[in-house]
Amino acid sequence: MRIQSLSVVVPTGRCINECKFCVSRMRTEDYKNQMDDNKPFYDLYLKDYIKRLEFARDNGCNTAILTGNGEPQQNRRFLTDFGLFMMLLERPFRNIEMQTTGVLLDEPYLRFLRNHVGVSTISLSISSFHWPTNSEFNGMPEKLQVRLTTLCHQIKKYDFNLRLSINLTSDFDQMETKHIFLGCKEDFGADQVTFRVLYQSEGKDTSQDKWIEENAAKADTVDGIKNYIKTNGVALERLEFGQTRYSVHGMSVVLDDDCMSKEVKESLKYLILRPDCKLYSKWDDKASLIF
């Protein structure tokens, strides 16, 4: 079994944001949180959790991505424990990333992520280059809205790798394609960029599905980005999950149109370690349980 990355679901309860297109809100989650030191069998589940971390490492996975149904930084206690896990593992994950919209992050929190947790890459999920629109689409609380350029400069100040995970909303229909790429490089200082085609659930007709139908980027915009990458980029390598990684204006660029990993391949795009201390291969199917 070849595993590209391990998605570590940080237990958070309700997300502080209410993203208009949130995949997690399209389904009901019924995975127990066993990573709670107030529970009587916490010591047993802690061993189970570490066993799953070791399983991913034993199968050649060296990248752990802190993510979840909420913002990972909502649970600082867990992140503190995760940093300790990495110190205790005989073969810790060398590449630790965090997927976030950036809410709640400030310089002290970034120092904690860098120095204790061992995060090396911040994957910043954005839905517009215009921070008020980005805050609206990402459903951020009014007092916690993120000034994107300020946060990106702070991320670079502490020498994280900065990946922009761009949710392709209709706001990008208004931009000339080359200005999207130049904005990533010049305004935000991105090292890496992943363009994400918005995902709709299959036949559930949720409010998120309706929002995506009305506000997803047009096919012409997605095609324009693809053509720009191929015309102005240099292919670096084909990733095992199918997409090709390109060098464009000094940035690593990937267009991901299978963010839910629906295609069946010999290698796994990721495994998911949930707070129930079990591993899965799909976000939306409990039958994908590994063990």
Rosetta blueprint (number, residue, H / E / L):
1 M L
2 R L
3 I E
4 Q L
5 S L
6 L E
7 S E
8 V E
9 V E
10 V L
11 P L
12 T L
13 G L
14 R L
15 C L
16 I L
17 N L
18 E L
19 C L
20 K L
21 F L
22 C L
23 V L
24 S H
25 R H
26 M H
27 R L
28 T L
29 E L
30 D L
31 Y L
32 K L
33 N L
34 Q L
35 M L
36 D L
37 D L
38 N L
39 K L
40 P L
41 F L
42 Y H
43 D H
44 L H
45 Y H
46 L H
47 K H
48 D H
49 Y H
50 I H
51 K H
52 R H
53 L H
54 E H
55 F H
56 A H
57 R H
58 D H
59 N L
60 G L
61 C L
62 N L
63 T E
64 A E
65 I E
66 L E
67 T E
68 G L
69 N L
70 G L
71 E L
72 P H
73 Q H
74 Q H
75 N L
76 R H
77 R H
78 F H
79 L H
80 T H
81 D H
82 F H
83 G H
84 L H
85 F H
86 M H
87 M H
88 L H
89 L L
90 E L
91 R L
92 P L
93 F L
94 R L
95 N E
96 I E
97 E E
98 M E
99 Q E
100 T E
101 T L
102 G L
103 V L
104 L L
105 L L
106 D L
107 E H
108 P H
109 Y H
110 L H
111 R H
112 F H
113 L H
114 R H
115 N H
116 H H
117 V H
118 G L
119 V L
120 S L
121 T E
122 I E
123 S E
124 L E
125 S E
126 I E
127 S L
128 S L
129 F L
130 H L
131 W H
132 P H
133 T H
134 N H
135 S H
136 E H
137 F H
138 N L
139 G L
140 M L
141 P L
142 E H
143 K H
144 L H
145 Q L
146 V L
147 R L
148 L H
149 T H
150 T H
151 L H
152 C H
153 H H
154 Q H
155 I H
156 K H
157 K H
158 Y L
159 D L
160 F L
161 N E
162 L E
163 R E
164 L E
165 S E
166 I E
167 N E
168 L L
169 T E
170 S H
171 D H
172 F H
173 D H
174 Q H
175 M L
176 E L
177 T H
178 K H
179 H H
180 I H
181 F H
182 L H
183 G H
184 C H
185 K H
186 E H
187 D H
188 F L
189 G L
190 A L
191 D L
192 Q E
193 V E
194 T E
195 F E
196 R E
197 V L
198 L L
199 Y L
200 Q L
201 S L
202 E L
203 G L
204 K L
205 D L
206 T L
207 S H
208 Q H
209 D H
210 K H
211 W H
212 I H
213 E H
214 E H
215 N H
216 A E
217 A L
218 K L
219 A H
220 D H
221 T H
222 V H
223 D H
224 G H
225 I H
226 K H
227 N H
228 Y H
229 I H
230 K H
231 T H
232 N H
233 G L
234 V E
235 A E
236 L E
237 E E
238 R E
239 L L
240 E L
241 F L
242 G L
243 Q L
244 T E
245 R E
246 Y E
247 S E
248 V E
249 H L
250 G L
251 M E
252 S E
253 V E
254 V E
255 L E
256 D E
257 D L
258 D L
259 C L
260 M L
261 S L
262 K L
263 E L
264 V L
265 K L
266 E L
267 S L
268 L E
269 K L
270 Y L
271 L E
272 I E
273 L E
274 R L
275 P L
276 D L
277 C L
278 K L
279 L E
280 Y E
281 S L
282 K L
283 W L
284 D L
285 D L
286 K H
287 A H
288 S H
289 L E
290 I L
291 F L
